[in-house]
Amino acid sequence: EVQLVESGGGLVQPGGSLTLSCAVSGFTLSNYVMNWVRQAPGKGLEWVSRITSGGIISYADSAKGRFTISRDNAKNTLFLQMNRLKPEDTAVYYCVKGTTRGQGTQVIVSS
């Protein structure tokens, strides 16, 4: 059974940093394309970043230069390092494999 469990969210001040984790089970992380998406209050899902099985990385314009996606294949864990956070980054963040996503982790950027 595929499982994705996000963690690492929280309340952070503008300009701060957070690192989100997504622990996966039921498949080998390095063999699949993995995405981070987010959903801000009252809005639809927004794609944030992707890493392919070959390690090709891409970011939404809103994340470029501030967010870094990575994975630890030995630990079967996906990460999203987020720096210089802005209030508009406030959202529930999900890791996604295909059509499966976890329960999400809440990020609130506020002073």
Residue frames as qw, qx, qy, qz and C-alpha x, y, z in Angstrom:
[[0.000, 0.888, 0.461, 0.000, 0.00, 0.00, 0.00],
 [0.383, 0.453, -0.022, 0.804, 1.31, 3.42, -0.99],
 [0.383, -0.820, -0.371, 0.211, 1.55, 5.82, 1.94],
 [0.361, 0.504, -0.067, 0.782, 2.76, 9.40, 2.03],
 [0.483, -0.742, -0.403, 0.230, 3.15, 11.17, 5.38],
 [0.296, 0.681, -0.066, 0.667, 4.07, 14.83, 5.41],
 [0.570, -0.686, -0.302, 0.335, 5.51, 16.67, 8.40],
 [0.534, -0.043, 0.013, 0.844, 7.48, 19.77, 9.28],
 [0.002, -0.694, -0.339, -0.635, 4.86, 22.46, 8.85],
 [0.410, -0.517, -0.488, 0.572, 4.18, 25.16, 11.39],
 [0.027, 0.978, 0.204, -0.021, 3.97, 28.85, 12.09],
 [0.652, -0.085, 0.104, 0.746, 6.88, 30.93, 10.86],
 [0.011, 0.801, 0.096, -0.591, 7.52, 34.63, 10.48],
 [0.629, 0.777, 0.032, 0.014, 7.94, 36.21, 7.06],
 [0.228, 0.810, -0.531, 0.104, 11.50, 35.71, 5.89],
 [0.583, -0.436, 0.659, -0.188, 11.85, 32.51, 7.89],
 [0.390, 0.340, -0.807, -0.285, 12.53, 28.96, 6.81],
 [0.799, -0.127, 0.454, -0.374, 10.94, 25.56, 7.13],
 [0.185, 0.316, -0.878, -0.309, 11.81, 22.12, 5.85],
 [0.830, 0.028, 0.130, -0.541, 8.95, 19.82, 4.99],
 [0.121, -0.291, 0.943, 0.103, 9.38, 16.05, 4.91],
 [0.823, 0.125, -0.105, -0.545, 7.37, 13.35, 3.22],
 [0.312, -0.315, 0.895, -0.045, 8.03, 9.84, 4.42],
 [0.718, 0.238, -0.333, -0.563, 6.90, 7.32, 1.85],
 [0.415, -0.201, 0.882, -0.096, 6.23, 3.61, 2.03],
 [0.731, 0.395, 0.508, -0.229, 4.90, 0.96, -0.30],
 [0.720, 0.662, 0.076, 0.196, 7.20, 1.95, -3.16],
 [0.682, -0.199, 0.064, 0.701, 10.77, 2.99, -3.89],
 [0.025, 0.868, 0.152, -0.472, 10.96, 6.77, -3.89],
 [0.192, -0.550, 0.492, 0.647, 13.80, 7.03, -6.37],
 [0.307, 0.164, 0.848, 0.401, 11.84, 5.18, -9.06],
 [0.115, 0.738, 0.658, 0.099, 9.02, 7.70, -9.35],
 [0.093, 0.486, 0.087, 0.865, 8.26, 11.30, -10.16],
 [0.328, -0.572, -0.627, 0.415, 7.32, 13.11, -6.96],
 [0.054, 0.619, 0.205, 0.756, 5.65, 16.46, -6.64],
 [0.138, -0.368, -0.555, 0.733, 4.95, 18.98, -3.93],
 [0.085, -0.577, -0.471, -0.662, 1.66, 20.86, -4.28],
 [0.096, -0.176, -0.556, 0.806, -0.08, 23.26, -1.96],
 [0.140, -0.655, -0.633, -0.389, -3.54, 24.58, -1.26],
 [0.057, 0.125, -0.298, 0.945, -3.98, 28.02, 0.18],
 [0.190, 0.400, 0.709, -0.548, -7.12, 28.83, 2.17],
 [0.459, 0.653, 0.315, -0.514, -10.08, 29.11, -0.19],
 [0.348, 0.666, -0.476, -0.457, -8.02, 28.28, -3.27],
 [0.962, 0.216, -0.104, -0.132, -7.33, 25.30, -5.49],
 [0.853, -0.288, 0.243, 0.362, -4.28, 23.10, -5.60],
 [0.290, 0.909, -0.287, -0.085, -1.11, 24.77, -6.85],
 [0.931, 0.132, -0.114, 0.320, 1.89, 22.83, -8.09],
 [0.342, -0.904, 0.223, 0.129, 5.12, 23.82, -6.34],
 [0.006, -0.680, 0.714, 0.167, 7.96, 21.52, -7.36],
 [0.973, 0.160, -0.009, -0.166, 8.84, 18.20, -8.98],
 [0.176, -0.607, 0.760, 0.155, 11.71, 15.76, -8.96],
 [0.843, 0.277, -0.314, -0.337, 11.85, 12.95, -11.50],
 [0.964, -0.219, 0.118, 0.098, 13.29, 9.49, -11.07],
 [0.752, 0.376, -0.031, 0.541, 16.31, 10.73, -12.99],
 [0.481, -0.454, -0.235, 0.712, 16.74, 13.66, -10.63],
 [0.148, 0.390, 0.304, 0.857, 15.47, 16.38, -12.95],
 [0.154, -0.524, -0.574, 0.610, 14.03, 19.18, -10.82],
 [0.049, 0.478, 0.368, 0.796, 11.57, 21.91, -11.64],
 [0.116, -0.391, -0.555, 0.725, 9.83, 24.67, -9.70],
 [0.117, 0.853, 0.492, 0.126, 6.85, 26.92, -10.05],
 [0.295, 0.634, -0.051, 0.713, 7.80, 30.54, -10.57],
 [0.481, -0.776, 0.008, -0.408, 6.55, 31.29, -7.07],
 [0.881, -0.450, 0.102, 0.108, 9.08, 28.83, -5.62],
 [0.764, 0.446, -0.092, 0.457, 12.14, 29.46, -7.78],
 [0.283, 0.589, -0.332, 0.680, 15.13, 30.73, -5.86],
 [0.418, -0.514, 0.375, -0.649, 13.50, 30.13, -2.49],
 [0.892, -0.163, 0.296, -0.301, 12.48, 26.45, -2.34],
 [0.207, 0.503, -0.826, -0.147, 14.63, 23.36, -2.82],
 [0.941, -0.053, 0.018, -0.334, 13.26, 19.89, -3.42],
 [0.176, 0.525, -0.831, 0.057, 15.39, 16.88, -2.56],
 [0.924, -0.185, -0.150, -0.300, 15.13, 13.26, -1.54],
 [0.242, -0.537, 0.795, -0.147, 16.96, 10.80, 0.65],
 [0.724, 0.152, -0.558, -0.377, 16.66, 7.50, -1.17],
 [0.347, 0.124, -0.869, 0.330, 18.04, 5.49, 1.72],
 [0.130, 0.172, 0.662, -0.718, 15.35, 6.87, 4.02],
 [0.051, 0.484, 0.791, 0.370, 12.64, 6.93, 1.34],
 [0.114, -0.756, -0.415, 0.494, 11.92, 10.52, 2.25],
 [0.337, 0.618, 0.315, 0.636, 11.18, 13.56, 0.10],
 [0.327, -0.524, -0.305, 0.725, 11.97, 17.07, 1.33],
 [0.236, 0.788, 0.286, 0.491, 11.05, 20.63, 0.53],
 [0.446, -0.336, -0.236, 0.795, 13.38, 23.25, 1.98],
 [0.100, 0.842, 0.403, 0.344, 11.59, 26.60, 2.02],
 [0.449, -0.250, -0.175, 0.840, 13.50, 29.83, 2.60],
 [0.029, 0.065, -0.080, -0.994, 12.51, 33.50, 2.63],
 [0.012, 0.491, 0.870, 0.046, 8.93, 32.54, 3.28],
 [0.146, -0.150, -0.122, -0.970, 6.15, 34.99, 2.47],
 [0.474, 0.136, 0.534, -0.687, 2.60, 35.28, 3.79],
 [0.713, 0.359, -0.214, -0.563, 1.38, 34.08, 0.40],
 [0.369, 0.286, -0.884, -0.016, 3.16, 30.78, 1.01],
 [0.437, -0.075, 0.662, -0.604, 0.56, 30.01, 3.68],
 [0.734, 0.160, -0.430, -0.501, -1.09, 26.76, 2.62],
 [0.853, -0.221, 0.461, -0.105, -1.43, 23.07, 3.28],
 [0.248, 0.629, -0.678, -0.287, 1.46, 21.34, 1.55],
 [0.932, 0.034, 0.303, -0.196, 1.13, 17.87, 0.09],
 [0.106, -0.435, 0.803, 0.394, 3.56, 15.44, -1.46],
 [0.788, 0.372, 0.127, -0.473, 2.10, 13.63, -4.43],
 [0.241, -0.233, 0.876, 0.346, 2.87, 10.41, -6.27],
 [0.015, -0.291, -0.829, -0.478, 0.69, 10.13, -9.34],
 [0.379, -0.554, -0.348, -0.654, -2.83, 10.65, -8.06],
 [0.703, -0.498, -0.474, 0.184, -1.98, 9.80, -4.45],
 [0.113, 0.644, -0.289, 0.699, -1.21, 12.45, -1.88],
 [0.362, -0.128, -0.754, 0.533, -0.69, 12.49, 1.83],
 [0.222, -0.752, -0.600, 0.160, -2.73, 14.20, 4.50],
 [0.218, 0.801, 0.055, 0.555, -0.72, 17.38, 4.15],
 [0.533, -0.379, -0.362, 0.665, 1.14, 19.64, 6.55],
 [0.029, 0.946, 0.314, 0.077, 0.03, 23.17, 7.37],
 [0.513, 0.014, -0.050, 0.857, 2.38, 26.08, 6.82],
 [0.066, -0.934, -0.350, -0.019, 1.41, 29.49, 8.17],
 [0.514, 0.144, -0.042, 0.844, 3.59, 32.48, 7.43],
 [0.216, -0.858, -0.314, -0.345, 2.62, 35.37, 9.63],
 [0.269, 0.349, -0.448, 0.778, 4.07, 37.93, 11.97]]
